[in-house]
Amino acid sequence: MRLTPVTYDQALPIAGYGPGFFRIGTHVLRGPCLISPWDAGPWGGFDDTDGPLTLAGRIDVLFVGTGAEIAHAPPTFRMLIEAAGMGVEVMNSPAACRTYNVLLGEGRRVAVALLPV
């Protein structure tokens, strides 16, 4: 079997996560965070649409990780993001991390907003 290593060029994949944190390379973010191919930082949760809205026109899909369990995103949050031209896909945070990394490796225009597990 031939294995092909995944390359991300200059993009920022998620290297790991655990109780209350996410690791991007050697940088650890604590609490909710917003990660795009070019930046990673804190996120204020569903009440904070400013951060995700800055990604409009630069990404096609925002994955939303809702912590350890899947939950619905508030309708207002979803409507604002979709009105800005981005798709919203909600899943638990571990699945959101994996999905983001896979699509990032394919060169897709994606970002992820994560609540900690």
Backbone hydrogen bonds in HBPLUS format (Angstrom, degrees):
<---DONOR---> <-ACCEPTOR-->    atom                        ^
c    i                          cat <-CA-CA->   ^        H-A-AA   ^      H-
h    n   atom  resd res      DA  || num        DHA   H-A  angle D-A-AA Bond
n    s   type  num  typ     dist DA aas  dist angle  dist       angle   num
A0011-ALA N   A0008-TYR O   2.82 MM   3  5.27 153.8  1.89 147.3 143.6     1
A0012-LEU N   A0037-PRO O   2.98 MM  25  4.93 124.5  2.30 107.1 122.9     2
A0015-ALA N   A0023-ARG O   2.70 MM   8  5.39 142.3  1.84 148.1 158.8     3
A0016-GLY N   A0023-ARG O   3.28 MM   7  4.96 140.8  2.44 136.5 133.0     4
A0023-ARG N   A0016-GLY O   2.71 MM   7  4.96 170.2  1.72 146.2 143.5     5
A0018-GLY N   A0021-PHE O   3.10 MM   3  5.44 158.6  2.15 142.1 141.2     6
A0021-PHE N   A0018-GLY O   3.18 MM   3  5.44 171.8  2.19 122.5 124.8     7
A0031-GLY N   A0020-GLY O   2.95 MM  11  5.41 162.6  1.98 138.5 144.0     8
A0022-PHE N   A0029-LEU O   2.86 MM   7  5.25 150.0  1.95 151.0 160.4     9
A0029-LEU N   A0022-PHE O   2.78 MM   7  5.25 171.8  1.79 167.1 168.7    10
A0024-ILE N   A0027-HIS O   2.83 MM   3  5.26 159.8  1.87 162.8 166.2    11
A0027-HIS N   A0024-ILE O   2.98 MM   3  5.26 148.4  2.08 136.4 133.1    12
A0043-TRP N   A0032-PRO O   3.02 MM  11  5.23 150.4  2.11 119.4 116.3    13
A0033-CYS N   A0114-LEU O   2.95 MM  81  5.32 148.2  2.05 141.2 151.4    14
A0114-LEU N   A0033-CYS O   2.76 MM  81  5.32 171.1  1.76 166.2 168.8    15
A0034-LEU N   A0041-GLY O   2.84 MM   7  5.61 158.5  1.89 157.2 164.3    16
A0041-GLY N   A0034-LEU O   3.08 MM   7  5.61 155.0  2.15 146.3 154.1    17
A0035-ILE N   A0112-VAL O   2.79 MM  77  5.28 171.0  1.80 162.0 164.7    18
A0112-VAL N   A0035-ILE O   2.81 MM  77  5.28 160.4  1.85 155.3 161.8    19
A0036-SER N   A0039-ASP O   2.77 MM   3  5.25 175.2  1.78 171.0 171.1    20
A0048-ASP N   A0045-GLY O   2.86 MM   3  5.52 162.1  1.89 124.5 130.6    21
A0053-LEU N   A0049-THR O   2.93 MM   4  5.96 156.1  1.98 152.8 160.3    22
A0054-THR N   A0050-ASP O   3.20 MM   4  6.43 131.6  2.45 144.2 154.8    23
A0054-THR N   A0051-GLY O   3.13 MM   3  5.49 143.2  2.27 107.7 117.7    24
A0055-LEU N   A0052-PRO O   3.02 MM   3  5.52 158.8  2.07 113.1 119.9    25
A0056-ALA N   A0053-LEU O   3.22 MM   3  5.47 168.0  2.24 109.9 113.6    26
A0058-ARG N   A0055-LEU O   2.86 MM   3  5.34 156.9  1.91 136.3 141.8    27
A0059-ILE N   A0055-LEU O   3.23 MM   4  6.08 131.7  2.47 162.6 165.6    28
A0060-ASP N   A0109-ARG O   2.70 MM  49  5.46 173.9  1.70 143.9 144.1    29
A0087-GLY N   A0060-ASP O   2.81 MM  27  6.15 173.3  1.81 150.7 151.2    30
A0061-VAL N   A0109-ARG O   3.44 MM  48  6.92 157.1  2.49 152.1 158.4    31
A0111-ALA N   A0061-VAL O   3.16 MM  50  6.62 143.3  2.30 155.3 163.6    32
A0062-LEU N   A0087-GLY O   2.81 MM  25  6.05 165.3  1.83 152.1 154.4    33
A0089-GLU N   A0062-LEU O   3.08 MM  27  6.38 162.0  2.11 147.9 151.2    34
A0063-PHE N   A0111-ALA O   2.89 MM  48  6.24 171.3  1.90 152.3 150.6    35
A0113-ALA N   A0063-PHE O   2.80 MM  50  6.23 158.8  1.84 163.1 168.5    36
A0064-VAL N   A0089-GLU O   2.81 MM  25  6.06 158.3  1.86 156.7 157.1    37
A0091-MET N   A0064-VAL O   2.97 MM  27  6.25 162.1  2.00 171.2 169.4    38
A0065-GLY N   A0113-ALA O   2.77 MM  48  6.15 161.6  1.81 155.3 161.8    39
A0115-LEU N   A0065-GLY O   2.87 MM  50  5.78 145.8  1.99 135.6 146.7    40
A0066-THR N   A0091-MET O   2.98 MM  25  6.28 151.6  2.06 143.9 152.9    41
A0093-SER N   A0067-GLY O   2.77 MM  26  4.85 161.7  1.80 140.3 145.9    42
A0077-PHE N   A0074-PRO O   3.07 MM   3  5.38 116.8  2.49 107.3 121.8    43
A0078-ARG N   A0074-PRO O   3.10 MM   4  6.44 168.0  2.12 162.9 165.4    44
A0079-MET N   A0075-PRO O   2.87 MM   4  6.02 166.1  1.89 154.1 158.1    45
A0080-LEU N   A0076-THR O   3.03 MM   4  6.17 161.9  2.06 150.2 154.2    46
A0081-ILE N   A0077-PHE O   3.14 MM   4  6.37 164.0  2.17 154.9 158.8    47
A0082-GLU N   A0078-ARG O   2.91 MM   4  6.06 169.5  1.93 157.6 161.0    48
A0083-ALA N   A0079-MET O   2.83 MM   4  5.87 151.5  1.91 144.3 152.6    49
A0084-ALA N   A0081-ILE O   3.13 MM   3  5.23 136.8  2.32  97.8 109.8    50
A0086-MET N   A0081-ILE O   3.36 MM   5  5.86 162.2  2.39 144.9 143.1    51
A0085-GLY N   A0082-GLU O   2.95 MM   3  5.17 159.4  1.99 109.7 114.4    52
A0096-ALA N   A0092-ASN O   2.96 MM   4  6.20 154.7  2.03 152.7 160.9    53
A0097-CYS N   A0093-SER O   2.91 MM   4  6.11 156.9  1.96 156.0 160.6    54
A0098-ARG N   A0094-PRO O   3.14 MM   4  6.41 167.3  2.16 150.2 152.9    55
A0099-THR N   A0095-ALA O   2.89 MM   4  6.02 169.1  1.90 153.8 157.2    56
A0100-TYR N   A0096-ALA O   2.93 MM   4  5.93 162.9  1.95 145.6 150.9    57
A0101-ASN N   A0097-CYS O   3.05 MM   4  6.25 167.4  2.06 151.2 154.4    58
A0102-VAL N   A0098-ARG O   2.98 MM   4  6.23 163.0  2.01 154.5 159.0    59
A0103-LEU N   A0099-THR O   3.04 MM   4  6.20 176.9  2.04 157.3 158.2    60
A0104-LEU N   A0100-TYR O   2.80 MM   4  5.83 151.0  1.88 150.4 159.8    61
A0105-GLY N   A0101-ASN O   2.93 MM   4  6.05 154.4  2.00 144.8 150.9    62
A0106-GLU N   A0103-LEU O   3.12 MM   3  4.94 134.8  2.33  91.2 104.0    63
A0108-ARG N   A0103-LEU O   2.98 MM   5  5.43 161.4  2.02 159.9 153.9    64
A0107-GLY N   A0104-LEU O   2.92 MM   3  5.06 157.7  1.97 107.5 113.7    65
